[in-house]
């Protein structure tokens, strides 16, 4: 059986039954002690600001600096994660929107043999691809072409060594975001936190940081803290804050 790396990542972050969200709420799981929260101006904004929180006892504390980030070129749309399904625009493949909601964070990945992070780390090679081809049995999974075969990675599947395939360093370091963990065909794939190509330069559907800021995030994150990623427009965050038990965010803009 070919080994699909992203499938392994998601198995590490699967929730036990007792922690599944009820239909009416999206309480932060009790085992999660770190949050990254991205807030945008509205659903169509391609940029936003990210904030970090640590749980100490029964309270969340904001740590570090408010950080500018880029999101999808078309903004945000509801993704599939730990939150209940929401009314409104849903993320689909190729829509240029980053997923909104609450998501587990998986392993870090990158170009080098090692990376300074408290997460598990997966080095990428020229043979690693993330499959975004609808109908593929490997949809929304990162695979090794040497194991699954060249035919499985044909089409628009994305080479994870962007320096070798596309001549840029956006995936020199990054983090898998567990969006669409059951790999529902066409519901959006290959969602990461990664390096930006420049301030204000949006992504195809990921969240992108300047390298110094992402370095800080990678060092701060700890796999045993079961970190989460949350992305919402500010108005939606305010509306859901009480029901979803979200921390108070101090933002300057």
C-alpha positions as CSV (number, residue, x, y, z in Angstrom):
1,X,0.0,0.0,0.0
2,X,1.6,3.3,-1.0
3,X,2.3,5.6,1.9
4,X,0.6,9.0,1.8
5,X,2.4,11.5,4.1
6,X,-0.6,13.8,4.8
7,X,-2.8,10.8,5.7
8,X,-0.2,10.0,8.4
9,X,-0.2,13.6,9.6
10,X,-4.0,13.6,10.0
11,X,-3.9,10.3,11.9
12,X,-1.7,12.0,14.5
13,X,-4.3,14.8,15.1
14,X,-7.5,12.9,14.9
15,X,-9.9,13.7,17.7
16,X,-11.2,11.1,20.2
17,X,-15.0,10.8,20.1
18,X,-15.4,12.6,23.4
19,X,-13.8,15.8,22.0
20,X,-16.0,16.1,18.9
21,X,-17.9,19.3,18.6
22,X,-21.6,19.3,19.3
23,X,-23.8,20.6,16.5
24,X,-24.4,23.8,18.4
25,X,-21.0,24.7,19.6
26,X,-17.3,24.6,18.7
27,X,-15.6,24.7,22.1
28,X,-11.8,24.6,22.0
29,X,-10.8,21.0,22.8
30,X,-9.5,20.6,26.4
31,X,-6.2,19.2,25.2
32,X,-5.3,22.2,23.1
33,X,-3.0,24.7,24.8
34,X,-1.9,26.9,21.8
35,X,-3.9,28.9,19.3
36,X,-3.0,30.8,16.2
37,X,-5.9,33.2,15.3
38,X,-6.0,35.0,11.9
39,X,-8.6,37.8,11.6
40,X,-9.4,39.6,8.4
41,X,-11.3,42.8,7.7
42,X,-14.2,40.9,6.0
43,X,-14.8,37.7,4.0
44,X,-13.2,39.1,0.8
45,X,-10.1,40.6,2.3
46,X,-6.9,38.9,1.0
47,X,-4.8,40.0,4.1
48,X,-5.2,40.0,7.8
49,X,-3.4,39.8,11.1
50,X,-2.4,36.8,13.2
51,X,-2.3,36.4,17.0
52,X,-1.0,33.8,19.3
53,X,-2.4,32.5,22.5
54,X,-1.4,30.1,25.3
55,X,-3.7,28.4,27.7
56,X,-2.5,28.7,31.3
57,X,-4.8,27.0,33.7
58,X,-8.3,27.8,32.6
59,X,-7.4,31.2,30.9
60,X,-6.0,32.1,27.5
61,X,-3.2,34.6,27.4
62,X,-2.1,36.5,24.2
63,X,1.6,36.2,23.5
64,X,4.0,37.6,21.0
65,X,3.2,40.4,18.5
66,X,0.3,41.0,16.2
67,X,1.6,39.8,12.8
68,X,0.5,40.8,9.3
69,X,-0.4,37.8,7.1
70,X,-1.7,37.1,3.6
71,X,-4.6,34.8,3.0
72,X,-6.5,33.7,-0.1
73,X,-6.6,36.0,-3.1
74,X,-10.4,35.9,-2.8
75,X,-10.5,36.0,1.0
76,X,-12.1,33.4,3.3
77,X,-14.8,30.8,3.0
78,X,-16.0,28.2,5.5
79,X,-13.8,25.1,5.6
80,X,-14.2,21.7,7.2
81,X,-12.6,21.4,10.6
82,X,-13.5,21.2,14.3
83,X,-16.4,23.7,14.0
84,X,-19.9,22.8,13.1
85,X,-21.0,23.5,9.5
86,X,-21.9,27.1,9.1
87,X,-24.3,28.9,6.7
88,X,-22.6,31.0,4.0
89,X,-20.0,30.5,1.3
90,X,-18.2,27.1,1.6
91,X,-14.7,26.5,0.5
92,X,-14.3,24.6,-2.8
93,X,-11.3,23.5,-4.8
94,X,-9.8,26.4,-6.9
95,X,-11.9,29.2,-5.3
96,X,-8.8,31.2,-4.2
97,X,-10.2,31.4,-0.6
98,X,-8.5,30.3,2.6
99,X,-10.7,28.1,4.9
100,X,-12.4,29.8,7.8
101,X,-13.1,28.0,11.0
102,X,-11.2,26.0,13.6
103,X,-8.5,23.5,12.5
104,X,-5.9,21.2,14.1
105,X,-2.3,21.9,13.1
106,X,-0.2,19.0,11.9
107,X,3.5,18.6,11.2
108,X,5.9,21.2,10.0
109,X,7.5,20.7,6.6
110,X,10.3,22.3,4.6
111,X,13.2,22.0,2.3
112,X,16.0,21.3,4.8
113,X,16.9,18.1,6.6
114,X,15.9,19.7,9.9
115,X,13.9,22.7,11.1
116,X,13.9,24.6,14.4
117,X,10.4,23.8,15.7
118,X,8.6,22.0,18.5
119,X,6.4,20.2,16.0
120,X,7.2,17.0,14.2
121,X,9.0,17.7,11.0
122,X,8.8,16.3,7.5
123,X,11.5,17.2,5.0
124,X,10.2,17.5,1.4
125,X,12.0,16.2,-1.7
126,X,11.4,16.8,-5.4
127,X,9.2,13.7,-5.4
128,X,6.7,15.1,-2.9
129,X,3.4,16.5,-4.2
130,X,0.2,17.6,-2.7
131,X,-2.7,16.3,-4.7
132,X,-5.4,18.9,-5.6
133,X,-6.9,16.9,-8.5
134,X,-10.5,16.2,-8.0
135,X,-11.3,12.5,-8.3
136,X,-7.9,11.4,-7.3
137,X,-7.7,8.7,-4.6
138,X,-5.0,10.8,-3.0
139,X,-7.0,14.1,-3.0
140,X,-5.8,16.5,-0.2
141,X,-2.8,14.3,0.7
142,X,0.9,14.8,0.3
143,X,2.5,11.8,-1.4
144,X,5.8,10.6,-2.7
145,X,5.7,10.1,-6.4
146,X,8.3,7.4,-6.1
147,X,5.8,5.4,-4.1
148,X,2.5,6.2,-5.7
149,X,3.8,6.5,-9.3
150,X,4.2,9.4,-11.7
151,X,0.6,9.0,-13.1
152,X,-0.9,9.7,-9.6
153,X,0.8,13.2,-9.5
154,X,-0.1,14.4,-13.0
155,X,-2.4,17.4,-13.5
156,X,-2.3,20.4,-11.3
157,X,-0.8,18.6,-8.3
158,X,1.5,20.9,-6.4
159,X,5.2,20.1,-6.0
160,X,6.2,20.6,-2.4
161,X,9.8,21.6,-3.3
162,X,8.7,24.9,-4.9
163,X,12.3,25.9,-5.2
164,X,12.9,23.0,-7.7
165,X,9.6,23.1,-9.4
166,X,8.6,26.7,-9.6
167,X,11.7,28.7,-8.5
168,X,10.5,30.2,-5.2
169,X,10.9,29.6,-1.5
170,X,7.3,29.8,-0.3
171,X,7.4,26.2,1.0
172,X,11.0,26.4,2.5
173,X,9.2,26.1,5.8
174,X,5.6,25.6,6.7
175,X,2.9,23.8,8.7
176,X,0.2,21.4,7.5
177,X,-3.3,22.7,8.4
178,X,-5.8,19.8,9.0
179,X,-8.6,21.3,6.7
180,X,-10.9,18.7,5.2
181,X,-9.5,15.8,7.3
182,X,-11.7,13.2,5.6
183,X,-10.5,14.4,2.2
184,X,-13.9,15.2,0.8
185,X,-13.4,15.4,-3.0
186,X,-13.6,19.0,-4.2
187,X,-14.0,20.6,-0.8
188,X,-10.5,22.2,-0.8
189,X,-7.0,20.7,-0.5
190,X,-3.4,21.4,0.4
191,X,-3.9,24.1,3.1
192,X,-0.7,25.2,4.8
193,X,0.8,28.0,6.8
194,X,3.9,29.0,4.8
195,X,6.2,31.9,3.8
196,X,4.8,34.8,1.8
197,X,6.0,36.0,-1.5
198,X,5.8,39.6,-0.2
199,X,3.6,41.8,2.0
200,X,0.1,42.1,0.6
201,X,0.7,39.3,-1.9
202,X,-2.2,36.8,-1.4
203,X,-2.1,33.1,-1.7
204,X,-4.2,30.5,-3.5
205,X,-5.9,29.5,-0.2
206,X,-3.2,29.3,2.5
207,X,-2.0,31.7,5.2
208,X,1.4,33.2,4.5
209,X,3.9,34.9,6.9
210,X,7.1,36.8,6.5
211,X,10.0,34.5,7.3
212,X,11.1,36.0,10.7
213,X,7.5,35.8,12.0
214,X,7.1,32.3,10.8
215,X,10.4,31.3,12.4
216,X,9.0,32.6,15.7
217,X,5.8,30.6,15.3
218,X,7.6,27.4,14.5
219,X,9.8,27.7,17.5
220,X,6.8,28.5,19.8
221,X,4.6,25.7,18.6
222,X,4.8,22.4,20.5
223,X,3.3,19.2,19.3
224,X,2.3,18.1,22.8
225,X,0.2,21.3,23.1
226,X,-2.1,20.1,20.3
227,X,-2.1,23.6,18.6
228,X,-5.1,24.9,16.7
229,X,-5.5,27.3,13.8
230,X,-8.5,29.7,13.7
231,X,-9.3,32.0,10.8
232,X,-12.4,34.3,10.7
233,X,-13.4,37.8,9.6
234,X,-13.5,40.1,12.6
235,X,-17.2,40.5,12.7
236,X,-17.7,36.8,12.6
237,X,-15.2,36.3,15.4
238,X,-17.1,38.8,17.6
239,X,-20.4,37.0,16.8
240,X,-19.1,33.5,17.6
241,X,-16.8,34.4,20.5
242,X,-19.1,33.5,23.3
243,X,-20.7,30.4,21.7
244,X,-17.3,29.0,20.6
245,X,-15.5,30.0,23.8
246,X,-12.9,32.0,21.9
247,X,-10.4,34.2,23.7
248,X,-10.5,38.0,23.7
249,X,-8.2,39.3,20.9
250,X,-6.6,42.8,21.3
251,X,-6.1,44.1,17.8
252,X,-4.7,47.4,16.7
253,X,-6.3,47.6,13.3
